Amino acid sequence: MRREIITLCGSTRFMNEFKEVERVLTFEGKIPLPPAIYGKAEKIEYSKGLAKNLFELHLDKIRISDGIFVI
């Protein structure tokens, strides 16, 4: 059986909500792909280059997913 892969999408200021949805999806036997960095929630500033790389990584997660969950 192949497990369903779900990419979590939304503003990283909602870190707690992301973590709760990640937990629920995991309990349901799904594979959630959350953000790697919660820049807004953790008040992390990063370069334009890193921002571009993170955005591209997010798009790659969506491409390999069976669906998305918007928070």
Buried (B, 14 or more C-beta within 10 A) or exposed (E): EEEBBBBBBBBBBBBEBBBEBBEEBEEEEBBBBBBEBBBEBEEEEEEEEEEEEBEEBBEEBEEEBEEBBEB
